[in-house]
Amino acid sequence: MPTIRVHVIPNAKAAKVVGEHGEAIKIKLQAPAIEGKANSALRRFLAEKLSIPQRAIVLERGERSRDKVLRIDGLSEEEVRKQLLATI
C-alpha cells in the first residue's frame, strides 16, 4: 500500500494544498489541531480531492504531529501526488 507524507497547517482561512515541504505535501486546513479535528478534516479534504471514500485513507503515523504519514488504498503514491499538486 502506498504511503504519502503530509505536513499540515491547522487554523488556516481555507483548506487547500499549498505545495511541498521537503518530501511531504503541505496542506492548510481550517480545523483546529485539537481533539483530532484536524485529522478528521484532513481525511475529508483528501477524500474529496482524490474522489475516494474516507475509509480508504488511514493515518499511519503522526496523530499529534503536523507531519503525518497516510496510507491511501486504491491509488499509487505517484497518482496521489500528481492529483494533489495539480490543484495548486
N, C-alpha and C positions, 0 to 999 in steps of 0.2 A: 504494500500500500504506500502510495506517495505521501510524503510529508512536506509541509511548507513552513517556513519561519515567518512570523508576523511581528511587527513592532507596533503596538497600539498606543494611541494618544487619546486618553479619555477627556470628557468635558469640552469637546470641540463644538463649534457653531453648527457644523454639518458633518454628516457621515460621508467619508469619501476616501479613496485611495490617493495618496499624495506622492508616491514614488517609492524609492528603495532606501533602506537603511542597512548598509553593508550587504549581506546576502538575504536580508529579510525584506518583506514588503511592508511599507509604512502605511498604516490606516488610521484615520481620525474617526472617532466615534462620539456621538452626542451623550452617551450614557456615562454616568459617574463610575469610578472604579471602586464601588462598594457593594458588598453582598452579592457578588457575581453578576451584577447588572451589565458591566462592560463585556464580560464573556458571553452572555446571552445575546447582547446587541451585536457582537462580532459574528456569532453563528448566523443570526438573522440576516445581517448585511451580506455575508459571504454567500449564503444560500440564494439570496435574491440576485446578486451579481453573477453567480455561476449557474443559475437556473437549475439548482439541485435541491433536494429536501434537506432540512436542517439536520436530520438524523444521519446524513452522510458525512457530517463534519464532526470530528471528535478532537477535543482538546487533549493532546498527549502530555504536554509539559507547559508550565508557566501560568498556572491558575491564578497566582497572586503577583505576577510579574507583568511588565509591559512587553517583555519578549516572550512570545509563545510559539509552541510547535504544534501544528494542527495536522491531523490525518484527514484527507479528503478522499472518500471512496467514490470510485467511478470515473475519476479524471486523473490524468498524469500530472506530475509537477509542472511540466512544460506548458500544458494546456491551462492550468490554473494561473501561472504567472502571466501567460500571454493574455488571457481574458481580463485579469485584474489590471495589469499595467496598460492595457489598451484604453482604459477608461480615463486616463489622466488627461 
